[in-house]
Amino acid sequence: MDETQLLQTQQAFDSVAADYDGPRGNNELIQRMRVTLWDTVCAEVPAGRRLLDLGCGTGIDAFEFARRGYEVVASDWSPQMVERTRARAVSGGLEERVNATHVGIHQLEQIDDRFDAIYSNFGPLNCAPDLNAVAAQCERLLRPGGLLIFSVIGRICPWEMAYYTFKGRFRRAAIRAARGATAVGMNRHTIWTYYYSPREFYRAFTDRFTLESYRALSLFMPPPYLVDYYRRHRAGCERLGKLDDRFGAMPVLRNMGDHFLIVMRRR
Ligand SMILES: C[S@@+](CC[C@H](N)C(=O)[O-])C[C@H]1O[C@@H](n2cnc3c(N)ncnc32)[C@H](O)[C@@H]1O
């Protein structure tokens, strides 16, 4: 990924920052996945500890963790997103606990601090140009034994394959099979995205972090962009969501889903 691609990705997210808290960035299906990350962080890290958010977006997670008593440094490559995070913290009276900073995941050397855990929600790490460098920076930023808790866009999303195949958009149906930085359209802009299986993703971290767990997010439940389908078939989809909760961490199934949630511990 080159500088131009990074800037295109930045412009894409800048362009949606203003309406990101609505259906685009925070509909019911996204909220459901969000809660899984919140529960995982809160189960693993006692309140009061220091967290770093990579790709914080408009700060929904950072705000929630601050509300629960954590101290959060919330970073993002999109200045508009950082501004939204800052405004959210100020309007909620939590600016003492949320420090919003314009730092890309590829610029983590700019952060001089120490954290108990680093989290990233809904795929910012899919936009990072060099995962090996991210792993090295995370090791530097974490105290020994500290945790990484990331939700990452996966390769095998059966809903997506079925949906786009049904619509006759075969290339879109197969996009997650692509190797290297792949152009994905959003709001007439381009997000440069790398897709990973959990094993491919972990490879960059393996020397510095042990793999604690990983699980599928939205494997049975439709992905967030099918929220209209979800609203028309709410009861049935809720049953599918229960299958995600129950079976999403099982071998084989945990390699699929719209995203996967991976937890790693610093060696
Ligand atoms: C799908 S949004 C998720 C936002 C937020 N984590 C959430 O849960 O709502 C992806 C975020 O990653 C950010 N991003 C993209 N590339 C990035 C990079 N290289 N470094 C840091 N953030 C990046 C975008 O600006 C955007 O805010």
The ligand as an ORCA input file, in Angstrom:
! r2SCAN-3c Opt
* xyz 0 1
  C     -15.112      0.730      9.784
  S     -14.445      2.077     10.661
  C     -14.511      1.512     12.349
  C     -14.454      2.646     13.308
  C     -14.568      2.293     14.774
  N     -13.519      1.408     15.229
  C     -15.923      1.703     15.082
  O     -15.972      0.628     15.665
  O     -16.926      2.332     14.776
  C     -12.735      1.975     10.264
  C     -11.900      3.097     10.874
  O     -10.537      2.831     10.597
  C      -9.907      4.059     10.308
  N      -8.680      3.786      9.546
  C      -8.540      3.409      8.266
  N      -7.244      3.276      7.949
  C      -6.552      3.559      9.073
  C      -5.167      3.611      9.407
  N      -4.219      3.334      8.515
  N      -4.826      3.983     10.655
  C      -5.768      4.264     11.588
  N      -7.083      4.258     11.330
  C      -7.470      3.905     10.085
  C     -10.933      4.842      9.549
  O     -10.656      6.221      9.520
  C     -12.205      4.478     10.308
  O     -12.448      5.381     11.344
*
